[in-house]
Amino acid sequence: MRTKLLLRVSFLGTNYCGWQPQPACAGSLPSVCETLQAALRRAGVTDGAPVAAGRLDKGVHAMMQVVTVTVRRSAPAVPGPARDAELAAIATRLNEALPADVRVLRALDAHRKAHAMSGAGAKTYTYYAVDGRAGGSDGCRRGCWVLDAPLNMAAMRRAAAAMEGEHDWAALCTAPASQATRRTVASIEVRARRHASLPLLGCLCAPSGGGRCELLPPGSCGACGEGGREGE
């Protein structure tokens, strides 16, 4: 019988061409999807292709990407301590088969019709900008937008407020023109915080609705940043 597993996956995208294979990266960088699929096969979990809640571009990191995969079982899984131990063992085997920059945080049983992408009701993206003048380690800067000047928080919040609601994001979107580019952004929150001795600027973007507009969240964060520069 066929059933589904739901995996919570975290990865650093620096060494990958994105979640899915990219023609421009063929032969140079692997995709996270291909890397995970190979690990699923080596760990004896499934030969099926993993499906993610969202496609990420080259170099983009994920704190928790939701992934569903189809597996074959001789009988339905029975919830309980024994099954919990089996799922924990699956996550362990996968992590042993994966490179250190891709981690399976947890494996869970899912409904047989579960689909990570079509079943996602909303997605939340968080982007960080760091004040490069404050120094800090490369590890802390990894995944951050490093700036050489402070940003005007009030100006950034005004820019963020203008992007909330439903808009046509074609100018910031990598999707083909044939695809719909209107999206609803539920909220964009801009806040300053300190982490690991560096000031970080968080841009929390929560777009809702289906479809693909891959650069909507990064583009909106960048637009906020440019508004902050101009508002100095």
C-alpha positions in Angstrom: 0.0 0.0 0.0 1.1 3.6 -0.6 1.2 6.1 2.2 2.9 9.5 2.9 5.7 10.8 5.1 6.0 14.4 6.0 9.6 15.6 6.6 10.6 18.8 8.2 13.9 19.8 6.5 16.4 22.5 7.2 19.2 23.4 4.9 21.9 26.0 4.0 21.4 26.8 0.3 24.9 28.1 -0.4 26.1 25.0 -2.2 22.9 24.3 -4.0 21.1 25.6 -7.1 17.9 25.8 -5.2 15.2 23.3 -4.2 14.6 22.1 -7.8 17.2 21.4 -10.5 18.0 24.5 -12.6 19.2 24.2 -16.2 21.7 27.0 -15.6 23.4 25.0 -12.8 23.5 21.7 -14.7 26.8 19.9 -13.9 27.9 22.5 -11.4 25.6 22.6 -8.4 23.1 20.0 -7.2 19.6 20.8 -6.1 18.3 20.2 -2.5 15.6 18.0 -4.0 18.0 15.7 -5.8 20.2 15.5 -2.7 17.3 14.6 -0.5 15.9 12.1 -3.0 19.3 10.3 -3.2 19.4 10.1 0.6 15.9 8.7 0.7 17.0 6.0 -1.7 20.2 5.2 0.2 18.4 5.1 3.5 15.9 2.6 2.1 12.9 4.9 2.7 11.6 5.4 -0.9 12.5 5.9 -4.5 9.8 8.5 -4.9 10.5 12.2 -5.5 10.1 14.6 -2.6 7.6 17.4 -2.9 8.3 20.7 -1.0 5.9 23.3 0.2 7.7 25.9 -1.9 10.5 26.1 -4.5 13.5 28.1 -3.3 16.1 29.8 -5.6 19.8 29.3 -5.7 21.6 30.1 -2.4 18.3 30.5 -0.4 18.3 28.8 3.1 15.4 27.1 4.8 14.9 26.9 8.6 12.0 24.5 8.1 10.9 23.3 4.7 7.9 21.0 4.7 8.3 18.0 2.4 6.0 15.1 1.6 7.2 11.8 0.1 5.3 8.7 -1.0 6.4 5.4 0.6 5.2 1.8 0.3 4.1 -0.2 3.4 2.8 -3.7 3.8 0.3 -2.4 6.4 -1.0 0.9 7.8 1.2 2.6 10.4 -0.2 2.3 13.9 0.3 5.4 16.0 2.2 4.9 19.3 5.6 4.7 20.9 6.8 2.0 18.6 5.9 4.0 15.5 7.4 7.2 17.0 10.7 5.2 17.4 10.5 4.1 13.7 10.0 7.6 12.5 12.9 8.9 14.7 15.1 6.1 13.2 14.1 7.2 9.6 15.2 10.8 10.4 18.5 9.4 11.8 19.1 7.3 8.7 18.4 10.2 6.4 20.7 12.5 8.3 23.5 9.9 8.1 23.0 9.8 4.3 22.7 13.6 3.8 25.5 16.2 3.7 25.9 18.3 6.9 24.2 21.3 5.3 20.9 19.4 4.8 19.2 18.1 7.9 15.9 16.3 8.5 14.5 17.8 11.7 11.6 15.3 12.0 9.7 12.6 10.2 6.0 12.3 10.6 3.2 10.1 9.2 0.9 12.1 6.8 -2.4 11.4 5.1 -2.0 9.4 1.9 -3.3 12.4 -0.1 -1.1 14.9 1.6 0.8 17.2 -0.8 3.2 19.8 0.7 2.8 22.3 -2.1 -0.9 22.2 -2.9 -1.7 21.8 0.8 0.1 24.9 1.9 -2.4 27.5 3.0 0.2 30.2 3.6 4.0 30.6 3.8 6.2 32.8 6.1 9.6 34.1 5.1 12.0 35.9 7.3 14.9 37.9 5.9 17.8 39.5 7.9 20.0 42.5 7.2 23.1 42.9 9.3 25.1 46.1 10.1 28.4 45.1 8.6 30.2 47.9 10.4 29.7 46.0 13.7 31.9 43.1 12.6 30.9 39.6 13.6 31.8 36.1 12.4 31.1 34.8 8.9 28.7 32.2 10.4 26.6 35.0 11.9 26.6 36.9 8.5 25.7 33.8 6.5 22.3 34.2 5.0 22.1 37.9 5.9 22.1 41.0 3.7 25.3 42.8 4.9 25.0 46.6 4.9 27.6 49.3 5.2 25.2 51.9 6.6 22.2 52.1 9.0 18.7 52.0 7.7 15.8 54.3 8.4 13.3 52.0 10.2 10.4 54.4 9.9 10.9 54.6 6.1 11.1 50.8 5.9 7.9 50.4 7.8 6.1 52.8 5.5 7.4 50.9 2.4 6.3 47.6 4.0 2.8 48.9 4.7 2.4 49.9 1.0 3.1 46.3 0.0 0.5 44.7 2.2 -2.7 43.5 0.6 -3.3 42.2 -3.0 -0.9 43.4 -5.7 0.5 42.3 -9.1 4.1 41.3 -8.4 5.2 40.7 -11.9 8.1 43.1 -11.7 9.6 41.1 -8.8 8.7 37.6 -9.9 10.6 34.9 -11.8 7.5 33.1 -12.9 6.7 33.1 -16.7 4.4 35.8 -17.9 1.8 33.1 -18.6 1.4 32.5 -14.8 -0.8 34.7 -12.6 1.3 37.1 -10.6 -1.3 38.7 -8.3 -0.7 37.7 -4.7 -2.0 38.7 -1.3 0.6 39.6 1.3 -1.1 39.2 4.7 1.6 41.2 6.5 5.1 42.5 6.4 6.7 43.2 9.8 10.0 45.2 10.0 11.7 45.1 13.3 15.2 45.6 14.8 16.8 43.1 17.1 20.2 42.1 18.4 21.6 38.6 17.8 25.1 37.2 18.3 26.4 40.8 18.9 25.1 42.1 15.6 22.1 44.3 14.9 19.7 42.4 12.7 16.8 43.8 10.7 14.1 41.2 10.3 11.7 41.5 7.4 8.8 39.0 8.0 6.7 38.5 5.0 3.7 36.2 5.1 2.1 35.9 1.6 -1.1 33.8 1.4 -2.7 32.0 -1.5 -1.4 29.4 -3.9 0.7 29.6 -7.1 4.3 30.4 -7.5 5.9 33.8 -7.4 9.4 32.8 -6.3 10.9 36.3 -5.8 7.9 37.9 -4.1 9.2 37.7 -0.6 12.9 38.5 -1.3 11.8 41.3 -3.7 9.5 42.8 -1.1 12.3 42.7 1.6 14.7 44.3 -0.8 12.2 47.0 -1.7 11.8 47.7 2.1 15.6 48.0 2.4 15.9 50.4 -0.5 13.1 52.5 1.0 15.2 52.5 4.2 18.3 53.7 2.4 16.4 56.5 0.6 14.7 57.5 3.8 18.0 58.2 5.6 
